Amino acid sequence: MFANSLRRNRGILCSLLVLFFLDWSAAQISYSVTEEANKGTVIGNLAKDLNVNVNDLQSRNLNVVSGYSKKYFETNIKTGDLYVHERIDREELCPNSLKCTLNFEAILNGPMVIRRIEVDVVDLNDNAPIFVENSFLLNVYESSPTGEHFLLPLALDEDTGSNSVKTYKLSPNEYFSLDVQSGGERSASAELVLLKALDREKEPDIKLTLTAVDGGKPPNTGTVQIHINVLDVNDNTPSFSKTLYKARVKENAPPGSLVIQLNATDLDEGDSGTVIYSFVKRANFNPAHMFSLNPDSGEIAVKGGLDYESQSAYEVHVQATDKGASPRRANGKVLIEVVDVNDNAPEIVVTSLLNPVKEDAESGSVVALVTVTDKDGGKNGQTKCKVDGSVPFRLTSNYKNYYSLVVDGPLDRERHALYDITITAHDEGSPSLSSTKVIKVEVSDVNDNPPRFSEPVINIYVKENGEVGHHIYVIKAIDPDANENAKITYSLDGNSRNIQVTSFININSETGEITSLQSFDYEKLKTFQFKVQATDSGVPPLSSNVTVNVFVLDENDNSPSILAPYSEHGSVNSENIPYSAEAGYFVAKIRAVDPDSGYNALGHFNPETLFSINPETGEINVKGKVDYEENTAFDVRIQARDKGTPSRSVHAKLLLEVIDVNDNIPEVLVTSLMSPVKEDAQEGTVVALVTVIDKDGGKNGQTSAKITGPVPFKLKLNYKNYYSLIVCGPLDRERISQYNVTIVAADEGTPPLSSAIVIPIQVSDINDNAPIFLESVINVYVKENSAIGEIVFRISALDYDLERNSKVTYSILKGFSNSIPITSIVNINSDTGYIVALQSFDYEKLKTFQFKVQATDSGVPPLSSNVTVNVFVLDENDNSPSILAPYSEHGSVNSENIPYSAEAGYFVAKIRAVDPDSGYNALLSYHLSEPKGDNLFRIGTSSGEIRTKRRMSDNDLKSHPLLVLVCDNGEPSLSATVSIEVVVLESTADMQTPFRHVPLKEDSFSDLNLYLLIAIVSVSVIFLLSLISLVAVRCHRTDGSFSRYSAPMITTHPDGSWSYSKATQQYDVCFSSDTLKSDVVVFPAPFSPVDAELISINGADTFTRTQTLPNSEKVRAQGGGGAGTFPLCSLLHSQQQQQQGASVPTEVSDPFGSALPADPLRQWVGAGALRVNHIKSTERGKGVGERDERERLFGHAAIRHLLPKPMGVLKLFMLPRDIDICLSFDDRSNAIFHY
């Protein structure tokens, strides 16, 4: 019963948590585990199922919460695995239940996420069926008819489902068989069936074995011995008035309350007709524990305490037995329903209490989850909940009896640091029951109160001549916050009349005690003012100030002064006397004056009896005989006293040394050593005080000290043999972190004596080195389409300082690339310097960008340096070729017509495609897929031009569907296709030109031919003269080796075209039969014709593309034109091809024979802009590099006269080793540069 109650309450709690976060379907996670699983068995991964990064589990404080007494499951915070932590026994957790589940919650913080987890405990067949008793006695009359059923005891199996009792078996016998009734998911039951009539005289006692078998694999069994006692004949069996009795009884019915009365009759007479009643114990339930049965009357009464919440109904088996010699029995069943009464007060359960709560918590912040449960049913179990009293908290209902305790008003820890929140829950029973629970909620402090002073201004009075470090005053401020927020530190703020206050006083930062750093002098400083700031330790800290006025009180502080050459104030004055001095020997004279009024009153104080002083004149004389062996020096103390009231005096100290011989080595003493010394210490900074002592007198006791070795320190003489060791040069800890300073002291005796001491001085670090990068500019290469979050590069900087001064953090300086913030493109790890991509790069949109990375150390103040990072995006083959108009690649069929009489090489069509990629990825090749066995057409691999291979024959088809495949040179290669249907027409009259819409008159056609012929002849003559001039210039420039060029030859062709040729190069100008097209063909030698390039210019003066002309060593430029001359000027220049892309030639030859450098071309060009368009060099059809578009201004009057009218725009075309650049002039002139 306890387990059922616990399981029900736990389910309610889980439901509350899930509904609280309004995501029931998505919040539940289901697992399954076999009972008795070993500890550590992993049943699932919470990080994966909660969709949380494994690295965030620890920071978000993953926790598993349940209401069980044992912690059955635990999580691995590093991997997110949920594993078995305690032994799981299904029979202990869920007795008599078909389904057994363990429910708990997984809670994540920041933000808070609660998920309900349900673990289904799978039953193991670890329990064998058992019978309550080892043997069972059954009385059977010998007259019992065959087929009669007899109840048998039930076997118990703590396992459930398929592992429960599924069948029974009976030991072989001739009288009885088994009738097994299936229990479904529950255990089966069995009855004994009489098969054969019994004969008491033959066999009065029958022993059988009943075996219970469960459904496990392998199955477990349990047995019980059945003893059948065959009774003599008893004619009638008792009979109950009902087959099933039903009764209702309240759960609070007192013992003895009547539940129901049974009624059974027996038709026999006498004892055989007298019936007695008894309970039948079934399995593990004994009705006698809860009820009593009167054996004579059949009255069933309450015996034990009934509890509706533990068991709401009972199934009681009863038996009626007569008192005959051979008693007969009848079995009955009573179903007793327990009626619920309101006997359980609501129970308040608090989970996930957030304690303490910050005092700045906003209204609506959840403090705790509250569950109200009532074990009663119906209205008795319906509850309501509220918060008693006036507190800034309230309950909000989440779902049914599930509540959230939330903040309902401002919290102030300084007013209320602890709230006792009383929650009252009552049910709707009659009478209503209620219960209360007190929740203690602490309010944690936030720093919302600055320190406060009791007065805005504080006046302090201090006597002058007070001792250094003397207590002056205690400043006290009060902060009503708690803990660190109330911890106050004090500091001085401000100066007074250009006076450095911190040199006069000091304040204890913790206690607020103000002490003096020097003695005050009323004559110099009568008053000063400063401010004290009190700051708490909260985040952020709060502070307040108070003004302090200090008044110095005057005192009689002027004493007599000793005049030179002697001095007072404790300093030592030295005089020498010979060791042979006699009594009355004059030693010294002390003079003193007093700023105060009155006469000086001279007195003396001399503990020795060897010297005397004149109280009026201050003369000191030897009184007795000086004995050097007794004393080598005498300390004479002198007091000068005035006659004031009270009298003030001054003291002087006179050291009288007796001159001796040099027998003592100087001794070097070091006091007040300041080590380590900061490396930024200024020159003159005192490091140590050094005293040299020599016990000798005179010159023997006179010493000098010096430093040996090259160190940035020196000795500064203060007074006689008192020195200060000071800094005399720059210190650099990064070069030398410790100096061993050797000081040598020597006296002036004869012979001189000396000694040395080594002082180790450490240099402490300051932040004087900024982080440095090994390179001023860093180039980073990253592939396009890289994954988001991929590491691009690692930035590293060095800092030669120590510890915190050398700890470097990295950041990206704000900037933009193509109007996009750099911080949206990349991010840097401030500690490691790893640069990661925040987006996937696209070469076609962003080829390069630049940003700066700043490296900053953690010194005070911090130092930083920058490095420029250039990021170059590397192109990948991610774009397929695109077919240009007029053809389409999207499945449509394009049609072209050719005449039947077309010769081999007849131009059919030209496919043009472009690829947005670059380099090899944009280098395109064209391939033709023809029907099998048809070799009629071919296509230029580089140009895409389709031509006929041979003449047409009668066997050829009239229509030829062609499929053109355009592939790039990337890895892997991408492609596009276009379909063209070539139709063969019988006559040219059937063909339609693309310009058929232009109306041409017959009479004007012949005039056009005439003009065209004149233009051809004119252009040919001019072109020929230009070539002859060019050849002459070239031959002249090759030191007269003209003999290697053969004589030029001009050939006129039948079709009206002409060509100019020589041994190395040939130029051919020809015109096709189509008057709307014209070709200019250049034949360079000795290069292979396979890789020649074609440039086409249509009638609209637009450039089409570069193509390869197969089977000829030529480069052809087609230009559109009607009437007029075709403009072309060839300027040739031989130069070695550059591998990484062409540049403007260093030298150009014009047709008039002058050789001019490229840059001064603007001098011989009249006007106009020359554009060099996207120059690229190739090697056997493959691009090897390219450079950005460049523009230069050129012009030439002679060329302008030579080519008066532009007919098209020529562009670059390439050969295997040489490069030809076709250029257009804005001032109506064109030129070709070959190099």
Secondary structure, 3 states (H helix, E strand, C coil): CHHHHHHHHHHHHHHHHHHHCCCHHHHEEEEEEECCCCCCCEEEEHHHHCCCCHHHCCCCCCEEECCCCCCCEEECCCCCEEEECCCCCHHHHCCCCCCCEEEEEEEECCCCEEEEEEEEEECCCCCCCEECCCEEEEEEECCCCCCCEEECCCEECCCCHHHCEEEEEECCCCCEEEEEECCCCCCCEEEEEECCCCCCCCCCEEEEEEEEEECCCCCCEEEEEEEEEEECCCCCCCEECCCEEEEEEECCCCCCCEEEECCEECCCCHHHHCEEEEEECECCECHHHCEEECCCCCEEEECCCCCCCCCCEEEEEEEEEECCCCCCEEEEEEEEEEECCCCCCCEEEEECCCCCEECCCCCCCEEEEEEEECCCCHHHHCEEEEEECCCCEEEEEEECCEEEEEECCCCCCCCCCEEEEEEEEEECCCCCCEEEEEEEEEEECCCCCCCEECCCEEEEEEECCCCCCCEEEECCEECCCCHHHHCEEEEEECCECCECHHHCEEECCCCCEEEECCCCCCCCCCEEEEEEEEEECCCCCCEEEEEEEEEEECCCCCCCEECCCCCECCCEEEEEECCCCCCCCEEEECCEECCCCCCEEECCECCCCCEEECCCCCEEEECCCCCCCCCCEEEEEEEEEECCCCCCEEEEEEEEEECCCCCCCCEEEEECCCCCEECCCCCCCEEEEEEEECCCCHHHHCEEEEEECCCCEEEEEEECCEEEEEECCCCCCCCCCEEEEEEEEEECCCCCCEEEEEEEEEEECCCCCCCEECCCEEEEEEECCCCCCCEEEECCEECCCCHHHHCEEEEECCCEECCEEHHHCEEECCCCCEEEECCCCCCCCCCEEEEEEEEEECCCCCCEEEEEEEEEEECCCCCCCEECCCCCCCCCEEEEEEECCCCCCCEEEECCEECCCCHHHHCEEEEEECCCCCCCEEECCCCCEEEECCCCCCCCCCEEEEEEEEEECCCCCCEEEEEEEEEEECCHHHCCCCCCCCCCCHHHHHHHHHHHHHHHHHHHHHHHHHHHHHHHHHHHHCCCCHHHCCCCEEEECCCCCEEEECCCEEEEEECCCCCCCEEEEEEECCCCHHHCEEEEECCCCCEEEEEECCCCCCEEEEECCCCCCCCCCEEECCCCCCCCCCCCCCEEECCCCCEEECHHHHHCCCCCEEEECCCEEEECCEEEEECCCEEEECCCHHHHHHCCCCCCCCCCEECCCCEEEEEEECCCEEEEEEC
